[in-house]
Amino acid sequence: MLLGLVNKINKRTLTNMTDMTEMNEYECIIYMMYSEKTHLRYIGATEQTLKVRLTLHRSMFKRWKEGKGRDYGSFRILEIDPEAVLIELERCSKDLKPFREHYWWDTTSDTTNICEPGVFAAAGGRAAYEKEYSKKYHAENKELINAQQAKYRAENRDSIRAQHAKYRAENKELINAQQAKYRAENRDSIRAQYAKYRAENKELINAQQAKYRAENRDSIRAQHAKYRLDNREILNTKARTKITCECGSKLSKRSVARHRRTKKHLAYLSNNNTQ
């Protein structure tokens, strides 16, 4: 009955229905995507005008054809007729939206809806459904997604770096505050991660450090010289600090290395080793 009625609607009427702009803020529209070129129908619901909703359908369809975004049932119709239009079936309150959408889907033949209308309400809303769908999609297409992301990063390396640099420059204080907060709240776990990494990659780290020192010998020396010059008083104070060696000798910190080569200290170590 519904399809027979729709087939009698002329193109001008469809255009007028698609362009309707009056919307009550408490209402939503149950609509059907219609084309004279196919028997297929798509049932949907929206709180937007049909003109805006149709534009979104066509925009998402274009992105999907480019390999972006997920599939929607309306695309089966738009593939056949890009000029398909939306017909208003009824208006209802927002709380009745899932029930009335499901009613029209259930009473209309040859629908292309991928999922049964009303599942959003059962899932706790569209946001919850989309989150669960995205999670499932990523789990089933992990390798494909990783490959696409790797390809995008390789082809857009310079622009990505520029975007990151711009963001860091514009949000320096925010980033520093967030990092400081994270380090303060996760100090122990961070230390444990670093310790584990150093233990598992000791040879690699030593090799990298040795390579860096060899390639940057002059700059490292310059940095050390600058540090000693800028902190001369602090370093001298520390060097003059008196300490007592394990062998009983009293000396300044600056003399520790020389003292450990003296006969007294070596004799102390020899006696301890023989006991």
C-alpha positions in Angstrom: 0.0 0.0 0.0 2.8 2.4 1.0 4.8 1.8 -2.2 1.7 2.1 -4.4 1.1 5.5 -2.8 4.7 6.6 -3.2 4.7 5.6 -6.9 2.0 8.1 -7.5 4.0 11.0 -6.0 5.4 13.2 -8.7 9.0 14.7 -8.8 7.8 18.2 -7.8 6.1 16.9 -4.7 9.2 15.0 -3.7 11.3 18.1 -4.1 9.0 20.2 -2.0 9.0 17.5 0.7 12.8 17.3 0.7 13.1 21.1 1.1 10.8 21.4 4.1 12.5 23.6 6.7 9.9 24.0 9.5 10.9 21.9 12.5 9.5 21.8 16.0 12.4 21.5 18.6 10.5 18.6 20.3 9.8 16.7 17.1 11.7 14.4 14.8 10.9 13.2 11.3 10.6 9.6 10.2 11.5 9.5 6.5 12.0 7.2 3.6 14.7 7.5 0.9 12.9 7.1 -2.5 13.8 6.8 -6.1 11.8 6.1 -9.2 14.7 4.1 -10.6 14.7 1.3 -8.0 12.2 -0.6 -5.8 14.6 -0.3 -2.8 13.8 1.9 0.1 15.6 3.2 3.2 13.9 4.2 6.4 15.5 6.7 8.7 14.8 9.3 11.4 16.2 12.7 12.0 15.9 15.8 14.1 17.2 17.9 11.2 15.3 19.1 8.2 15.1 16.6 5.3 17.1 18.9 3.1 20.0 18.9 5.6 19.7 15.1 6.2 19.7 14.4 2.4 22.9 16.5 2.0 24.5 14.4 4.8 23.5 11.1 3.1 25.1 12.3 -0.2 28.2 13.6 1.6 28.7 10.3 3.5 28.1 8.3 0.3 30.9 10.3 -1.4 33.3 9.7 1.4 32.5 6.0 1.4 33.2 5.8 -2.3 36.6 7.3 -1.6 37.2 4.5 1.0 36.5 6.7 4.0 33.8 6.2 6.7 31.5 3.2 7.2 28.7 1.8 5.0 25.1 3.0 5.4 22.1 1.3 3.9 21.1 4.4 2.0 24.2 4.0 -0.2 22.5 1.0 -2.0 20.0 3.5 -3.4 22.4 6.3 -4.0 24.6 4.0 -6.1 21.6 3.4 -8.4 20.2 7.0 -8.3 22.4 9.8 -6.9 19.3 12.1 -7.2 17.2 10.0 -4.8 15.1 12.1 -2.4 13.7 11.9 1.1 10.0 11.7 1.8 8.5 12.6 5.2 6.4 9.7 6.5 5.4 11.2 9.8 6.5 13.5 12.7 6.6 12.3 16.2 8.0 13.2 19.6 11.7 12.3 20.2 10.9 9.7 22.8 8.8 7.8 20.2 11.4 8.1 17.5 12.9 4.5 17.8 9.5 2.9 18.0 8.0 4.8 15.0 11.1 4.3 12.9 11.0 0.6 13.6 7.3 0.5 12.7 7.9 2.0 9.2 10.9 -0.3 8.7 8.8 -3.3 9.6 5.9 -2.4 7.4 8.0 -1.4 4.3 9.3 -4.0 1.9 12.7 -4.1 0.2 14.5 -1.8 2.7 18.2 -1.4 2.6 18.8 -0.6 6.3 22.0 -2.4 7.4 20.8 -2.6 11.0 17.3 -2.8 12.4 16.0 0.7 13.3 15.6 1.1 17.0 18.9 -0.7 17.9 20.3 2.7 19.0 17.8 2.9 21.8 18.4 -0.6 22.8 22.2 0.0 22.9 21.8 3.1 25.1 21.7 5.7 22.3 23.5 6.4 19.0 26.7 7.4 20.7 26.9 4.1 22.6 26.1 2.1 19.5 28.6 3.9 17.4 31.3 3.3 20.0 30.6 -0.4 20.1 30.4 -0.6 16.3 33.8 1.2 16.0 35.4 -1.1 18.6 34.2 -4.2 16.7 35.2 -2.7 13.3 38.7 -1.9 14.6 39.1 -5.4 16.1 38.1 -7.1 12.8 40.1 -4.8 10.6 43.2 -4.1 12.7 45.8 -4.9 10.0 44.0 -2.9 7.3 43.6 0.2 9.6 47.3 0.0 10.6 48.3 -0.3 7.0 46.2 2.7 6.0 47.5 4.8 8.9 51.1 3.9 8.1 50.6 4.8 4.4 49.0 8.2 5.4 51.8 9.0 7.8 54.4 8.2 5.2 52.7 10.3 2.5 52.0 13.2 4.8 55.1 13.2 7.1 56.0 16.9 6.7 52.4 18.2 7.1 51.9 16.0 10.2 55.1 17.3 11.8 54.1 20.9 11.0 50.7 20.3 12.6 52.3 18.8 15.7 54.9 21.6 15.9 52.2 24.3 15.6 50.0 22.6 18.2 52.9 22.3 20.7 53.9 26.0 20.1 50.3 27.2 20.7 49.7 24.9 23.7 53.1 24.8 25.3 51.9 25.6 28.8 49.0 23.2 28.7 51.2 20.4 27.5 53.8 21.0 30.1 51.1 21.1 32.8 49.6 17.8 31.6 53.0 16.1 31.4 54.0 17.3 34.9 50.7 16.1 36.3 51.1 12.7 34.7 54.7 12.3 35.9 53.6 13.3 39.4 50.7 10.8 39.5 52.7 7.9 37.8 56.2 8.4 39.2 56.7 4.9 40.4 55.4 3.2 37.3 57.4 5.5 35.0 60.6 4.6 36.9 59.8 0.9 36.8 59.2 1.2 33.0 62.5 3.0 32.5 64.4 0.5 34.7 62.9 -2.5 32.8 63.7 -0.9 29.4 67.3 -0.2 30.4 67.8 -3.8 31.8 66.4 -5.3 28.6 68.3 -3.0 26.2 71.5 -2.4 28.1 73.9 -3.1 25.1 71.8 -1.1 22.7 71.7 1.9 25.0 75.5 1.7 25.7 76.1 1.5 21.9 73.9 4.5 21.2 75.5 6.6 23.9 79.0 5.7 22.8 78.1 6.6 19.2 76.5 9.9 20.3 79.6 10.8 22.4 81.9 10.0 19.5 79.9 12.1 17.0 79.4 15.1 19.4 82.6 15.1 21.4 83.3 18.9 20.9 79.8 20.0 21.7 79.7 17.8 24.8 83.0 19.3 26.0 81.7 22.8 25.4 78.5 22.1 27.4 80.5 20.7 30.3 82.9 23.6 30.2 79.9 26.1 30.2 78.3 24.2 33.1 81.5 24.3 35.2 81.9 28.0 34.5 78.2 28.8 35.3 78.3 26.7 38.5 81.8 27.3 39.7 80.9 28.3 43.2 78.5 25.4 43.8 81.0 22.9 42.4 83.9 24.3 44.5 81.8 24.2 47.6 80.9 20.5 47.0 84.6 19.7 46.2 85.7 21.2 49.5 83.2 19.2 51.5 85.0 16.9 54.0 84.2 13.2 54.1 85.5 10.2 55.9 86.7 7.3 53.8 85.9 3.7 54.7 89.6 3.3 55.5 89.4 6.0 58.1 91.1 8.8 56.3 89.5 12.3 56.2 89.6 14.1 52.9 87.7 16.5 50.6 85.4 15.1 47.9 87.8 16.4 45.2 90.5 14.1 46.5 88.5 10.9 46.5 89.9 9.5 43.2 93.5 10.3 44.1 93.1 8.9 47.6 91.8 5.5 46.4 95.2 5.0 44.7 97.2 5.6 47.9 99.0 2.8 49.8 96.9 3.3 52.9 93.6 2.8 51.0 94.9 -0.1 49.0 96.2 -1.8 52.1 92.8 -1.4 53.7 91.1 -3.1 50.8 93.7 -5.9 50.7 93.2 -6.6 54.4 89.4 -6.7 54.0 89.7 -9.1 51.0 91.9 -11.6 52.9 89.6 -11.7 56.0 
